Amino acid sequence: MRLGVIADDFTGATDIASFLVQNGLPTIQFNGVPESHDALSAQAIVISLKSRSCPAQQAIDQSLAALQWLQQQGCDRFYFKYCSTFDSTEQGNIGPVTDALLAALGETQTVISPSLPVNGRTVYQGYLFVADQLLSQSGMRHHPVTPMTDSNLVRLMTRQAKGQAAVINAAQLDQGADAVRAQLDTLKAQGINYVVLDALHEQHLLTQGEALKETRLVTGGSGLAIGIARAWATQQQNSDAEQAGRPQGDRAVVISGSCSQMTNRQVQAYRQQAPSHEVLVERCLDNAESYAQELCDWVAAHHQSELAPLLFATADAQQLQAIQQQYGAARSSEAVEQLFAAVTRELKSRGWQRFIVAGGETSGVVAQSLGVTAFHIGPMISPGVPWVRDIHQPLSLALKSGNFGDEQFFARAQQEFSA
């Protein structure tokens, strides 16, 4: 069997790829649907899209194109990967994409499993929790693009998708993989299309993986990948894959575009240890190319500091609201992304090889600007955040979702994994 993963954003793809490698499956990740059909030796292939918050039909088209390419590579099991906080608006893309993938594969049922207990994402009785808070009471309720105001995954899927949803709860998972498979069959006979799976700890993920190892399509966060990989992996672990992705290069920069609560804390902590420079939206809108050159000159002037210099557009909820009111949410976000794209291209031309990036959208922009299309997965910095190394260029990246990692993430990425 070969697993094909369709991820709805860049850092989410890297997140699941790292768990697959860590749990024994040789994995290659691609940025976007490749144009070539070269033979690949990996047991898992991950394709990262930018389909989380785009129009639903665009997300469907991208996902179906990825599915077709993965099928051409010999994949016969598929995994639609979204964020462990189920990021999607009420009319969002998770439901429509799931429906499209099911139809394309001729299937009628799949599972919904966003849990990642190691990062505080759990599901109980079908409700999604972030640490000890319901999703709707967490910082995700203020997300500027995909605010989450409901924690009930059954309701969310029923509103977004065309079919019916139900829950297999923690008590049923405690009965083991055979019991879960039997309950899935029972629900399928009742016309249930989407089965939300509780998970309170890693054993629940392992049970899910064993129960689902023959399932044609699963959906979830990266936690389910732990169970799937453990169920598939042989005793011959892929130690070479992690080694191939170890960071290289002595010139590094930290770029932060996320405005999540954790990234705000990470930026605040890192600014006490390293040179930092705030990116101003008004300067991005005024003359982005000139501003990019100015920022790159600043980075170059500080590159010999003990820790890499930081460029950040990270703001707290109050600052972000004020920026969006003044410049518009879409306009300000696009301006910052274009600025980071220009900075990335220029730093690469000046010899920078290591990029530590916070934020899913920002990570996608950086990778695209660097021309990164495929890479090896390296050692894990924090759960779901590995170092990766470009297959074709001497470039190493650490790409994290906004809420991932601890407060010392930026420093640890450099101190514990020197080139």
N, C-alpha and C positions, 0 to 999 in steps of 0.2 A: 504494500500500500504506500501511497505518497499523499501527503497532506498539502493542500493549497489553501493559503490564508489570504483573505481579502480584508484589508484594514482601512478604516475610513479616515485616518490621518497618519502623518509621518511618524510622530513619536509613539502612537499606538502600535504601529507596525513594529518599530524597534523594541517596544515593550514586550510584545508577544514573542518576537524572534529570540529575545534573550532568555525567556523562560523555556522555550523549546530546546535551545542549545544546552542550557543548564541542566535540563532533565533528560538529555540523551539523544535528541534528534538533530542530526546535521542539517543546518539551515542556511539558506541564502535569501537576502532581502533585496527587492528591487524597488526603486522609486518610480512609480507609475508603471503602466503596462508596457513591457519591453516590445520593441519592434522585431527583434531577432527571435529565432527558435533554436538557439544553440542547445546541445545536449547538456543537461545539468545532472550532477551526481548527488545532490543533496536529497534528503528524505522529506524535507519540508521546504516549501517555497512561499515567501511572504511578499505580497504586493501592497505597497502603500499608495493610497489614493488621497485626494483632497475632497472628500465627499460628505463630510459631517454636516456642514451648514449651507451647502449649495442647494439650488432648486432640486426638488425630489426627482424629477425626470432625469436631470443630469447625473445625479447620484446613481440612479438605476442603470443608465447607459454605461457609466464607467465601471460599475460593479459587474455587469454582464460581460463587458469586454474583458475584464480581468478573469472572470470565470472561464470564458472560452479559451483564453491563452493558457490558463492553468490546466485545462483539460487536454490541450495539445501537448503539454509537457508530461502527460501521463498521470496527472493527479486524479484520484478516484474518491477522495474524501475532502470535504471543504469546510472552512471555518470563516464565518463573517465576524470580524473583530471590531468592536466599538469600545468606547471608554467605560471604565468600571463605575463611573457615575451616570451612565446611560445618557450622555449628553445628547439631547435632541429637543427641539421645540415640540409642542403638542401636535403639530402637523409635520413633525420631523421626518428624518430619512430612514431611521432604523426599521420601522414597520414596512414602508414601501419597498426597500431594498430586500428585506427578508422575504417578502411575498414574491418578488421578481426572481430571486435565486431559487426558491422552492419550485416555482413554476418551470423555470429553465431545467431543473434537475428532475422534474416529474415527481416531486415529493409533496406530501401534504402536511408534514409535521416536523417541527424542530424545537430546540430548547432555547431558553433565554437565561443566560448565566453570567451576569456582570461581576460576580463576587471576586474579590482579591483580598482575603483576610489579612495577609501580611502588610497590606497598605491600608487596613481599616475599612475595606469595602465588604460588607456582608449583606446577605439577604435572609430575612426571617418572615415566614408566613407571606412571602411574596412582596414584602416591603424592603426597599433598599436603604441601607444605613451607611453613613460616612462616620467612622469611629463610633461614638456613642449617640450620634444624632441621626434622625431621619434625614434623608436626602433633601427634602423640602425645607428643613430647618438649618441646613449646613450653608457654607459659603457659596455653594452652587446655585442657591436661589437668586444670587446677584450676578450670575455670569452674564457678561455683556452681550453675548451672541446666543447662547442656549441656556437661558435661565430655567432651573428645574424647580417647579413649584408643586410637584406631586411625587410621592415616594412609592406609590403602588404600581408595580410593574405590570400587573394584569390590566389595570385601567389604562396605563400608558400604551401598551401594545394594542389593546382593543380600539383605542382612539386612532392610532396611527395605521394599523393594518386592517386587512379585510376579514380575517377569521376570528376564531374564539380562543381565549386563553384560560389556563388553569395553573394550579400550583402543585408541585411535589414538595412537601415540607420537610423540615429537618428530621422529624421523627421517622418519616419514611426512608430518608437517606441513611439514617442510622441502621436500617435493616439490611443494607448492603446492595451491591450492584444488581443482583438478580431481582430483588424486590423493586428496584427502580425501573428495570427493563419491563417488568410485568405491569407496573403502573403506567408506563408510557404506552404500552399496547392497549391497556384498558381505556385510557384517555383518547387514543387515536380512534378506537371503535366508537367513542362518543362524539367524534367530530371535532376534537380539540386540536387546534393547529400549532399553538405556541404554549410550551410547557415551561413555566418559570420554576427554576430550581433553587431552593434554599441552599445556603452554604454559610456555616458559622466558623469553620476552621479548615485546615488543609485536608484532613481526612475526608471531609465531604467532597472536596474537589477530586481526590483520588477515586472515590466511589463513583462520581460522575464520569470520570475518564474511563473507568473500566466498563461502566454501563453503556457508554456511548461510542466505544472504539470501533464499532461497525456502522455507526450512523452516517448517512451520506452527507448531511449538512448540520452543523451545530453553529450557534451564535453565542457571543459573550465577550467579556473582557479577557484579560490575559490569564486570569487565574485558572480557568478551565484547561488552558494549555498545559498546565502542570500535570493534571490528571491524564489528558490525552497522550502527552509525551511519555509519561511513566508506563502507560498501558501498551504503548507501541515499542518503546526502546528496547534494544537487545542489551546484553550485559557489556557489549563492546561500546564503551562510551566514546564520544567524539571529542577527545582532548585537543586535537589539532585545530578544531574550529575556533575555540576560544583563544588559543595562542595566536592564530592568524589575525585576530582582530585587536590585539594589544596596541595601545596608542604609540605613535611615533612623532618625531619632529620636536624641535625645542622652542618654537615660537607659537604662543597660545594666546587666545583672546576669549573672554566670556561675553556673550551677547544675551540679553534678557528682554523679551518682548511680552512675556506673560504678566497678567495683573492678578493672578490667583493669590489667595491668602498665603500659601506656603512660599511662593516665589517672592512675595513682598518681604517675608521674614528672611529668606535666603539672601536677597539683595542687601537688606539692612545689615545682616551679619557679615557679609563679604566686604561691604564698604568700610568696615572697621579694620580689615586686614590687607586690603589691596587698593590700588588707584581705581577711581571710578569716575564716570562722566555720564551725566543725564542727557538723554536724547529729547530734544524739545520739538513738539509737534509743529509749532509755528515755523521753525527753521526747516523742517521736512517739507512743508508746503511751499516755502518761499523759493528755495533753490537746492533741491536734494543733492545734485551731483557735487556742487561746491561744498555743501555741508558734509557730505560723505568724505571728501578729500580732507577736510579739516579734522574730522573725527579720526581718520586713519593716521594723520600726522600725529595726533595726540596719542593714539595707541602705540605708534612706533617710538615715541619719546619715552614711553613707560614700559616697554617690553622687557627690560632687564630687571624689573622688580621681582621679588621673590615669588609672588603670585601674579598671574596674568591680569592685565587691566580689564575692567568691566565697562561695557556700554549698556545702558539700561533705559528702557522706556516703561518700566514697571511703575505702576501707580496704585494707590489704595482705592477703595470703592468711591470715596468722596472726590478724590482728585480725578478719577476716571470719569465720573459723572459730569464734572465741570468741563473736562476736555471735550467730551462727546456733545455737551450742550453748546459749546462754543464753536466747534469745528464740524460736528456731525460724526456719528459713530463709524459709519462705513468709510467716510473720507479720511478721518484721522487714522483709522486702522490701516488703510491702504497706503497712506503716506509713510507711516512708520515702516511697513513691510518693504516698500520700495527703497527706503533709505538703507535698511539693513541689507537688502540685496546689493546695492551699490557698494556699501562698506565691505561686504564679504568678497565681492569680485576684486576690489582693489587690494585688500589684504592678501588674497591669494596671489595676486600678481607681484606683491612685495615679498613673498616667501613664507607667509604664514601657513602652517600645516595642521594646527590643532584648534578646533572650534568647540567651545562648550556653550550650549544653547538652551535657553529655557522658554518653553511655550510651543505648543503643537504647530500653530500657524507659522511662527518664527522659524522653527526647525525646518519646516517644509521649504520656506523661502531660502534659507541658508543652503540647504542641500541642493536645491535647484540651481542657485547661483554658482555653486561650486562645480556644477556638472556631475554631481554624484548620482549614478544610476543603479549601482549594485555594490554591496559591501559584505565583508565578513563580520560576524558578531563576536565581540571580544568580552573581556571580564566585566562583571556586573559591578557598577558603582553603588547603586541602591536598587532595591527590588524594582524590576521593570525598566531600569536605565543602565544599559551597558555602554562601554566604549565600542565604537565600530570603526572599521578601516576600509576605505574605498578599495575595490578590487583592482582598479586600473590606475589610480593616482596615489601619490604619497600624502594622503589626507586622512586624518583621524578626527572623529566627531563624538561628542557626548550630547545626546539630544533627549531632553526630558520634558514630559508633560508638566503643565503648570503646577499641579499639586503634588507631584512626586518628589521624593528625596527628603532628607532632613535639612536642618538649617545650615549645616556645614558642607552641603553638597558640592558647591563650587570649589572649595578648597580641597576637599577629599579627593575629588576627581583628578587633581594634579598631584597631591602629596602621596597618595597611596598607589598611583599608577603612573610613575614617571616614565618618560620615553626610554 
